[in-house]
Amino acid sequence: MTNIAIYGFGRIGRQLLRSAVRNDLFFPTVVCDIAPAGTLAALLEVDTNYGRWPGVASEDDASISIDGRKISYVNSREALPDWRALGVDLVIDCSGRGVTREAATRHLENGATRVLISGPSKTAADCDAVLLPGINLDDFDADTHKIISMASCTTNALAAVVKVLLENTGIKYGVFSTVHAYTNTQSLTDQPMASRRDSWAGAENIIPSSSGAAKALGFIWPDLKITGKAYRVPVRTGSIVELNVLPDREISTEALRDLFRAAATTGPLAGILDVFEDEWTSARIVGDPHSSIVDLPLTQSFNGMVSVAAWYDNEAGFSMRLAETAARLAR
């Protein structure tokens, strides 16, 4: 049996565990972080965005318990854990620091068989493959893919839309904008930050930001000509991305919407892609496990152009795909 460790128990690490346990995908052997186990157990049990865990989370010095099942806890402040000694095969790096090959390789050097990175690698050379459920996860090669990137929440949201368009209309080129919930990289108050725009209060401003999603999509489709940007807005979670493309073949608005209706119910994107027939706001998708939820009333064809809007819970949806991918790699 494959033993799985979660390295980094922040926003994504905790939602990953919730998704994995609630959906019977896997139960981690080890959790690592630099914070005290008691604080982590409390944050797991009561989450501001997603409410209370339906059972009980508790801790002692060496473990975190969920409904009576123990997970070994290792404080990794001083050193990377010895995965070999802990019997860990697959490490899911949710620390945000495993995006270079140098950082990811340390897990392998410490005894892990494989590393799954919950973020976009800096370059294509910094991982062995970018694999996304519903997109290209079937390309997984156990012999050569030791460092695997799951890219970002925005990449997963866009990838489902891009796949449908590439297979049905083609894409000459395109541009996207994502309106994204604020994140831990921002500050609650105005103060100097590494990024000038991030120096203003994240819960009080619309803050333009760069997006690495276009580069990550290029790791999957090297010939894809898409670029884009992000805007961080004052919501806790729940985001939307709008992709505007010039297709190779023109399509009517209703035929375009039918493409996404079909993809949401059959084929590799079923359960990953969803659609809205009615008009909703971001509150509707908080906690939704889909990677991409196409807003059909906002999706249209106009003068040869195609515009597709897709919602995504930037924490819950991405964590669900991360859990599914980990379970697949473990098998």
Phi, psi and chi 1 to 4 in degrees:
 res  aa     phi    psi   chi1   chi2   chi3   chi4
   1 MET       -  138.7  177.7  179.7  -68.7      -
   2 THR   -79.1  126.6  -62.1      -      -      -
   3 ASN   -93.9  131.4  -69.5  -33.9      -      -
   4 ILE  -115.5  136.2  -62.6  175.6      -      -
   5 ALA  -116.8  143.1      -      -      -      -
   6 ILE  -104.5  114.4  -60.6  175.6      -      -
   7 TYR  -103.3  104.1  179.5   73.9      -      -
   8 GLY   105.5  110.7      -      -      -      -
   9 PHE  -117.2   50.4 -150.9   49.6      -      -
  10 GLY   -90.2 -147.1      -      -      -      -
  11 ARG   -56.4  -50.6  -67.7  -59.6  -50.4  155.7
  12 ILE   -74.5  -40.1  -64.2  -57.6      -      -
  13 GLY   -58.2  -44.1      -      -      -      -
  14 ARG   -70.9  -39.7  -66.1 -165.1  -62.1  -84.4
  15 GLN   -69.2  -32.2  -64.4  -43.5  -49.4      -
  16 LEU   -59.0  -47.7  164.4   64.3      -      -
  17 LEU   -63.1  -44.6 -172.5  144.6      -      -
  18 ARG   -57.0  -47.0  -78.6  179.3  168.0 -130.3
  19 SER   -63.6  -43.6  -62.9      -      -      -
  20 ALA   -65.2  -44.3      -      -      -      -
  21 VAL   -74.1  -44.8  173.4      -      -      -
  22 ARG   -63.5  -29.8  -79.1  179.1  167.2  173.0
  23 ASN  -104.1   13.2  -67.5  -82.4      -      -
  24 ASP    53.3   39.9  -66.4  -36.4      -      -
  25 LEU   -87.1  -44.5  -67.8  170.4      -      -
  26 PHE  -168.7  162.8   65.6   85.4      -      -
  27 PHE  -122.5  117.0 -164.4   85.1      -      -
  28 PRO   -64.9  148.8   24.7  -33.3      -      -
  29 THR   -83.6  -37.2  -56.7      -      -      -
  30 VAL  -137.2  143.0  179.8      -      -      -
  31 VAL  -122.6  134.9  162.8      -      -      -
  32 CYS  -124.9  142.3  -62.0      -      -      -
  33 ASP  -165.2  178.5 -158.1   86.7      -      -
  34 ILE  -104.5   -4.2   60.5  174.9      -      -
  35 ALA   -91.7  159.8      -      -      -      -
  36 PRO   -62.0  143.8  -21.9   32.7      -      -
  37 ALA   -58.6  -37.1      -      -      -      -
  38 GLY   -62.8  -42.1      -      -      -      -
  39 THR   -64.8  -42.2  -58.1      -      -      -
  40 LEU   -64.4  -41.5  -63.4  173.0      -      -
  41 ALA   -63.1  -39.6      -      -      -      -
  42 ALA   -66.5  -41.3      -      -      -      -
  43 LEU   -66.9  -31.6  -72.7  169.2      -      -
  44 LEU   -70.0  -41.4  177.1   66.3      -      -
  45 GLU   -71.0  -37.3 -176.2  168.7   -2.1      -
  46 VAL  -127.1  113.6  179.7      -      -      -
  47 ASP  -115.2  129.7 -171.7  -79.7      -      -
  48 THR   -59.7  -39.0  -59.7      -      -      -
  49 ASN   -81.2  -34.8  -67.7  -15.4      -      -
  50 TYR  -120.1    2.5  -55.2  111.3      -      -
  51 GLY    85.2 -164.5      -      -      -      -
  52 ARG   -83.3  144.0  -66.3 -167.9   62.9  176.1
  53 TRP   -63.9  137.4  180.0  -99.2      -      -
  54 PRO   -67.0  -15.7   21.4  -31.7      -      -
  55 GLY  -113.3 -138.3      -      -      -      -
  56 VAL  -127.1  132.9  176.8      -      -      -
  57 ALA  -114.8  132.2      -      -      -      -
  58 SER  -142.5  178.6   59.1      -      -      -
  59 GLU  -152.0  159.4   53.7   78.2   31.6      -
  60 ASP  -135.9 -169.0   57.0   36.5      -      -
  61 ASP   -63.5  -25.9  -70.5  -20.6      -      -
  62 ALA  -120.7    3.8      -      -      -      -
  63 SER  -157.9  159.8   67.1      -      -      -
  64 ILE  -116.8  129.9  -65.0  173.6      -      -
  65 SER  -108.1  136.6  -64.8      -      -      -
  66 ILE  -121.5  112.6  -60.0  175.7      -      -
  67 ASP    51.7   38.8  -58.0  -25.4      -      -
  68 GLY    89.4   -8.6      -      -      -      -
  69 ARG   -94.7  127.0  -61.6  178.7   67.3 -176.4
  70 LYS   -91.8  140.4  -75.9 -167.4  173.0 -174.1
  71 ILE  -119.9  125.3  -53.3  168.4      -      -
  72 SER   -61.2  136.9  -64.6      -      -      -
  73 TYR  -112.4  130.5  170.8   71.4      -      -
  74 VAL  -124.2  122.8  177.1      -      -      -
  75 ASN   -79.3  118.3 -169.3  -54.6      -      -
  76 SER  -103.3   21.7   53.4      -      -      -
  77 ARG   -61.7  -41.6 -179.7  179.4  -66.4  -83.8
  78 GLU   -85.9  -36.4  -60.5  -61.4  -31.6      -
  79 ALA  -158.2  156.1      -      -      -      -
  80 LEU   -66.3  135.9 -167.7   71.9      -      -
  81 PRO   -60.5  153.8  -23.3   34.0      -      -
  82 ASP   -84.5   93.5 -175.7  -20.9      -      -
  83 TRP   -65.0  -32.6  -59.8  122.9      -      -
  84 ARG   -62.5  -45.7 -172.4  176.2  -69.1  103.6
  85 ALA   -66.6  -30.8      -      -      -      -
  86 LEU   -84.1   -6.6  -67.9  166.5      -      -
  87 GLY    74.0   24.3      -      -      -      -
  88 VAL   -89.6  132.0  167.5      -      -      -
  89 ASP   -99.0  -48.0  -54.4  -64.4      -      -
  90 LEU  -114.8  124.5  171.9   63.6      -      -
  91 VAL  -105.9  126.8  175.0      -      -      -
  92 ILE  -100.4  107.1  -50.3  172.2      -      -
  93 ASP   -86.5  105.6 -169.6  -39.2      -      -
  94 CYS  -109.4   20.1  -60.9      -      -      -
  95 SER   -80.3  -17.9   69.5      -      -      -
  96 GLY    85.1   -2.8      -      -      -      -
  97 ARG  -107.7   -2.5  -63.8 -173.3  -65.8  -85.3
  98 GLY   -89.7   22.2      -      -      -      -
  99 VAL   -87.3   -0.6  -65.5      -      -      -
 100 THR  -112.0  154.2   64.9      -      -      -
 101 ARG   -63.0  -36.9 -179.8  169.2  -71.8  -85.3
 102 GLU   -58.9  -47.3  179.5 -176.7    7.4      -
 103 ALA   -68.9  -41.6      -      -      -      -
 104 ALA   -68.1  -36.4      -      -      -      -
 105 THR   -64.3  -26.6  -61.6      -      -      -
 106 ARG   -59.6  -33.6  -67.7 -167.1 -171.8  108.1
 107 HIS   -63.9  -41.1  -65.7  -63.6      -      -
 108 LEU   -66.9  -40.7  -57.4  177.8      -      -
 109 GLU   -63.5  -27.8  -67.1  170.6  -15.2      -
 110 ASN   -90.7   10.3  -83.5   32.3      -      -
 111 GLY   113.0   -8.2      -      -      -      -
 112 ALA   -70.6  147.1      -      -      -      -
 113 THR   -82.8  -33.1  -57.3      -      -      -
 114 ARG  -150.8  152.8 -147.1  173.8  -46.9  -79.1
 115 VAL  -128.7  129.3 -173.0      -      -      -
 116 LEU  -110.1  119.8  178.1   59.5      -      -
 117 ILE   -98.0  125.3  -50.9  -62.3      -      -
 118 SER   -88.8   60.0   71.3      -      -      -
 119 GLY   177.5  169.1      -      -      -      -
 120 PRO   -80.3  126.6   26.0  -30.1      -      -
 121 SER   -63.6  150.2  -65.6      -      -      -
 122 LYS   -58.5  -44.1  -69.0  -72.8 -173.1 -177.9
 123 THR  -138.3  169.7   69.2      -      -      -
 124 ALA   -62.8  -28.4      -      -      -      -
 125 ALA   -77.2  -10.7      -      -      -      -
 126 ASP   -85.3   -0.7  -76.5  -52.9      -      -
 127 CYS  -145.1  168.3   63.8      -      -      -
 128 ASP   -86.8  -25.7  -62.8  -34.7      -      -
 129 ALA  -166.0  147.6      -      -      -      -
 130 VAL  -102.7  112.6  177.8      -      -      -
 131 LEU  -121.8  126.5  -60.6  177.2      -      -
 132 LEU  -125.2  132.9  -51.1 -176.7      -      -
 133 PRO   -57.2  139.0  -23.6   34.7      -      -
 134 GLY    81.9  -13.0      -      -      -      -
 135 ILE  -110.1  -63.3  -53.6  -61.4      -      -
 136 ASN  -148.5   19.9   65.1  -18.5      -      -
 137 LEU   -62.7  -24.7 -172.9   53.8      -      -
 138 ASP   -67.8  -11.2  -72.0  -19.0      -      -
 139 ASP   -81.2   -1.7  -65.7  -20.7      -      -
 140 PHE   -56.1  130.1  169.9   61.0      -      -
 141 ASP  -120.8  110.3 -175.5  -33.0      -      -
 142 ALA   -61.9  -26.6      -      -      -      -
 143 ASP   -79.1  -32.8  -66.9  -31.4      -      -
 144 THR  -111.8  -20.4   61.0      -      -      -
 145 HIS   -96.0   91.2  -65.3  161.1      -      -
 146 LYS   -99.2  -30.7  -56.2  -59.4 -178.0 -176.6
 147 ILE  -118.7  113.1  -59.6  172.1      -      -
 148 ILE  -120.8  130.1  -62.3  156.9      -      -
 149 SER  -101.1  140.2  169.5      -      -      -
 150 MET   -98.9    7.8  -88.7  -71.9  -66.4      -
 151 ALA    57.5 -144.7      -      -      -      -
 152 SER  -120.2  171.4   68.0      -      -      -
 153 CYS   -60.4  -41.1   52.7      -      -      -
 154 THR   -67.4  -39.7  -56.8      -      -      -
 155 THR   -60.2  -43.9  -53.4      -      -      -
 156 ASN   -64.4  -39.1  -80.8 -100.9      -      -
 157 ALA   -65.0  -44.7      -      -      -      -
 158 LEU   -70.6  -37.9  -82.7  167.2      -      -
 159 ALA   -59.2  -39.2      -      -      -      -
 160 ALA   -63.5  -42.1      -      -      -      -
 161 VAL   -67.2  -45.4  174.2      -      -      -
 162 VAL   -60.5  -42.6  167.1      -      -      -
 163 LYS   -59.0  -46.6  178.2  179.3  173.6   67.0
 164 VAL   -61.4  -44.3  171.6      -      -      -
 165 LEU   -69.1  -44.0  -66.4  178.9      -      -
 166 LEU   -59.0  -39.7  -79.0  175.7      -      -
 167 GLU   -80.2  -13.2  -67.8  178.1   -6.5      -
 168 ASN  -123.5  -32.1  -68.6  -82.3      -      -
 169 THR  -125.4  -16.6   67.3      -      -      -
 170 GLY    74.2  163.2      -      -      -      -
 171 ILE  -137.1  118.0  -64.0  175.0      -      -
 172 LYS   -75.3  -52.7  -75.5 -172.4  170.1   68.4
 173 TYR  -164.9  166.4   52.4   80.4      -      -
 174 GLY  -163.7  168.2      -      -      -      -
 175 VAL  -140.6  141.5   62.1      -      -      -
 176 PHE  -126.0  158.0   68.8   85.5      -      -
 177 SER  -133.5  131.1  -66.2      -      -      -
 178 THR  -112.0  133.5  179.9      -      -      -
 179 VAL  -102.1  108.7 -178.8      -      -      -
 180 HIS  -119.5  141.2 -165.1  -69.6      -      -
 181 ALA   -60.2  153.4      -      -      -      -
 182 TYR   -67.5  160.0   56.8   72.7      -      -
 183 THR  -134.0  179.7   71.9      -      -      -
 184 ASN   -67.0  -14.2  -80.3  -15.1      -      -
 185 THR   -75.6   -9.1   62.7      -      -      -
 186 GLN  -102.5  172.5  -63.6  169.7 -103.4      -
 187 SER  -114.8  150.3  173.9      -      -      -
 188 LEU   -73.4  -25.0  -78.3  175.3      -      -
 189 THR  -127.5  162.5   58.7      -      -      -
 190 ASP   -64.5  123.3  -67.2   -1.7      -      -
 191 GLN  -165.2  154.3   61.5  174.5  -49.6      -
 192 PRO   -60.5  130.9  -23.2   34.3      -      -
 193 MET  -128.4  167.3  -59.1  -76.3  -78.4      -
 194 ALA   -59.3  -39.8      -      -      -      -
 195 SER   -94.8  126.1  166.9      -      -      -
 196 ARG   -54.8  -46.7  176.5 -172.6  165.3  109.2
 197 ARG   -65.2  -31.7  -65.5 -170.4 -161.7  -92.5
 198 ASP   -70.6   -4.7  -80.1  -13.4      -      -
 199 SER   -74.0   -9.8  -60.5      -      -      -
 200 TRP  -101.1  151.4  -78.8  -88.1      -      -
 201 ALA   -54.7  122.7      -      -      -      -
 202 GLY   -66.5  -29.3      -      -      -      -
 203 ALA   -90.3    6.5      -      -      -      -
 204 GLU  -128.2   -3.2  -57.0  -64.9  -23.5      -
 205 ASN  -134.1  154.4  -73.7  -84.7      -      -
 206 ILE   -90.3  119.0  -62.2  173.1      -      -
 207 ILE  -119.8  111.0  -60.8 -179.9      -      -
 208 PRO   -62.4  145.1  -21.8   34.2      -      -
 209 SER  -148.9  161.0  178.8      -      -      -
 210 SER   -79.6  164.0   61.4      -      -      -
 211 SER  -134.7  130.1  173.6      -      -      -
 212 GLY   -89.5    5.9      -      -      -      -
 213 ALA   -64.2  -37.8      -      -      -      -
 214 ALA   -63.4  -41.7      -      -      -      -
 215 LYS   -64.9  -42.0 -178.5  170.2   68.7  173.6
 216 ALA   -65.6  -38.4      -      -      -      -
 217 LEU   -62.2  -33.8  -71.8  169.9      -      -
 218 GLY   -66.9  -24.8      -      -      -      -
 219 PHE   -67.9  -28.8  -62.8  159.1      -      -
 220 ILE   -89.6  -45.0  -58.9  171.5      -      -
 221 TRP  -121.2   88.9  -64.8  -72.3      -      -
 222 PRO   -58.3  -27.2  -24.4   34.2      -      -
 223 ASP   -91.0    1.2  -63.7  -31.4      -      -
 224 LEU   -69.8  131.2 -172.6   66.4      -      -
 225 LYS  -110.2   84.4  -65.2 -180.0  175.1   62.8
 226 ILE  -137.2  139.8  -76.3  179.3      -      -
 227 THR  -135.0  170.2 -172.2      -      -      -
 228 GLY  -177.5 -179.1      -      -      -      -
 229 LYS  -149.1  172.8   54.3 -171.7  173.5  -62.8
 230 ALA  -128.0  155.0      -      -      -      -
 231 TYR  -128.5  119.5  -62.6   94.6      -      -
 232 ARG   -85.2  131.4  -58.5  -74.2  176.7   85.5
 233 VAL  -127.7  161.8  -61.8      -      -      -
 234 PRO   -77.7   65.3  -19.0   33.9      -      -
 235 VAL  -128.6  151.7  -64.3      -      -      -
 236 ARG   -71.7  -39.9  -64.5  174.3  -58.4  177.1
 237 THR  -160.0  159.6 -168.1      -      -      -
 238 GLY   106.1  116.6      -      -      -      -
 239 SER  -135.6  167.8  -56.8      -      -      -
 240 ILE  -143.9  140.4 -172.5  170.3      -      -
 241 VAL  -122.7  138.0   61.7      -      -      -
 242 GLU  -114.7  122.8 -178.7  177.5  -85.0      -
 243 LEU  -111.2  123.5  174.3   62.8      -      -
 244 ASN  -115.1  122.3  -60.4  -61.8      -      -
 245 VAL  -132.6  156.4  -52.6      -      -      -
 246 LEU   -98.8  110.8  179.9   64.1      -      -
 247 PRO   -79.9  161.7   30.5  -34.5      -      -
 248 ASP   -70.8  -32.9  -68.4  -37.2      -      -
 249 ARG  -128.1  131.5  -60.0  174.1  -66.8  -79.5
 250 GLU   -68.0  153.0  -71.0 -166.0   23.3      -
 251 ILE  -149.1  146.0 -172.5  171.1      -      -
 252 SER   -77.2  162.7   68.9      -      -      -
 253 THR   -60.1  -45.8  -67.3      -      -      -
 254 GLU   -68.0  -38.9 -163.8   54.7   33.8      -
 255 ALA   -65.1  -36.8      -      -      -      -
 256 LEU   -62.4  -46.9  176.3   65.4      -      -
 257 ARG   -63.8  -36.3  -67.5  171.6  178.8  172.8
 258 ASP   -64.1  -32.3  -77.4  -17.7      -      -
 259 LEU   -59.1  -43.4  -70.0  178.7      -      -
 260 PHE   -77.3  -32.0  -69.9  103.2      -      -
 261 ARG   -60.0  -43.9  -70.8 -175.2  178.8  105.1
 262 ALA   -68.3  -43.0      -      -      -      -
 263 ALA   -65.4  -28.2      -      -      -      -
 264 ALA   -74.7  -17.6      -      -      -      -
 265 THR  -114.5  -21.9   55.2      -      -      -
 266 THR  -136.9  156.3   59.0      -      -      -
 267 GLY    86.8 -172.5      -      -      -      -
 268 PRO   -66.7  -18.6   24.0  -34.7      -      -
 269 LEU   -93.2   -3.8  -69.4  174.2      -      -
 270 ALA   -61.1  128.8      -      -      -      -
 271 GLY    88.7  -13.5      -      -      -      -
 272 ILE  -107.4  -41.4  -65.7  170.6      -      -
 273 LEU  -103.8  142.1  176.1   76.7      -      -
 274 ASP  -138.1  171.7 -160.7    4.7      -      -
 275 VAL  -134.6  153.0  -63.2      -      -      -
 276 PHE  -110.7  126.6  -78.0  160.4      -      -
 277 GLU   -88.4  -26.2  -59.2  -78.4   -6.6      -
 278 ASP  -103.4  177.5  -61.6  -40.0      -      -
 279 GLU   -94.7  122.6  -62.1  174.6  -12.8      -
 280 TRP  -133.6  172.1  -66.4  101.8      -      -
 281 THR  -118.4 -176.9   67.2      -      -      -
 282 SER   -63.3  -26.3   61.5      -      -      -
 283 ALA   -59.6  -27.6      -      -      -      -
 284 ARG   -67.1  -25.4  172.5   64.7  173.5   77.5
 285 ILE  -109.1    4.9   56.2   97.9      -      -
 286 VAL   -64.6  124.2  172.6      -      -      -
 287 GLY    86.4   -1.6      -      -      -      -
 288 ASP   -73.7  130.5 -165.7  -63.7      -      -
 289 PRO   -82.9   -3.1   31.7  -36.3      -      -
 290 HIS   -73.9  150.7  -68.1   87.9      -      -
 291 SER   -76.6  -30.6  -70.2      -      -      -
 292 SER  -151.9  126.1 -170.6      -      -      -
 293 ILE  -124.5  101.3  -52.2  163.1      -      -
 294 VAL   -73.1  126.3  173.6      -      -      -
 295 ASP   -86.3   98.7 -168.8  -47.5      -      -
 296 LEU   -63.8  -38.9  -66.1 -178.8      -      -
 297 PRO   -61.7  -24.0  -27.9   37.5      -      -
 298 LEU   -95.1    1.9  -65.5  178.7      -      -
 299 THR  -105.5  125.6  -66.4      -      -      -
 300 GLN  -154.8  162.4   59.3 -174.6  -46.1      -
 301 SER  -110.8  137.0  173.6      -      -      -
 302 PHE  -150.8  119.7  176.8   74.1      -      -
 303 ASN    51.2   41.2  -82.4    3.4      -      -
 304 GLY    86.6  -10.4      -      -      -      -
 305 MET   -93.7  157.7  -65.7  -70.3  -67.3      -
 306 VAL  -124.2  132.9  163.2      -      -      -
 307 SER  -126.5  123.2 -179.6      -      -      -
 308 VAL  -125.8  128.1 -178.4      -      -      -
 309 ALA  -109.8  132.3      -      -      -      -
 310 ALA  -134.7  127.1      -      -      -      -
 311 TRP   -83.1  156.4  -63.4   95.3      -      -
 312 TYR  -162.3  136.3   58.4  108.7      -      -
 313 ASP   -78.7  110.5 -176.6  -39.8      -      -
 314 ASN   -66.5  -11.1   43.8  -79.4      -      -
 315 GLU  -106.9  -55.2  -66.4 -177.7  -10.4      -
 316 ALA   -67.2  -44.3      -      -      -      -
 317 GLY   -65.9  -46.2      -      -      -      -
 318 PHE   -64.3  -42.0  179.6   71.9      -      -
 319 SER   -64.3  -34.1  -63.3      -      -      -
 320 MET   -65.3  -43.4 -171.8   68.9 -126.6      -
 321 ARG   -66.3  -36.6  -63.1  -68.1   85.3   72.4
 322 LEU   -63.6  -42.4 -168.9   62.1      -      -
 323 ALA   -65.7  -42.2      -      -      -      -
 324 GLU   -64.2  -40.4  -69.6  171.7  -12.0      -
 325 THR   -67.4  -42.2  -59.9      -      -      -
 326 ALA   -59.8  -43.5      -      -      -      -
 327 ALA   -63.3  -38.6      -      -      -      -
 328 ARG   -65.7  -45.6  170.1   72.0  177.5  -85.2
 329 LEU   -63.8  -36.4  -60.4 -178.2      -      -
 330 ALA   -65.7  -33.3      -      -      -      -
 331 ARG   -71.3      -  -69.3 -163.4  -60.8  -88.3
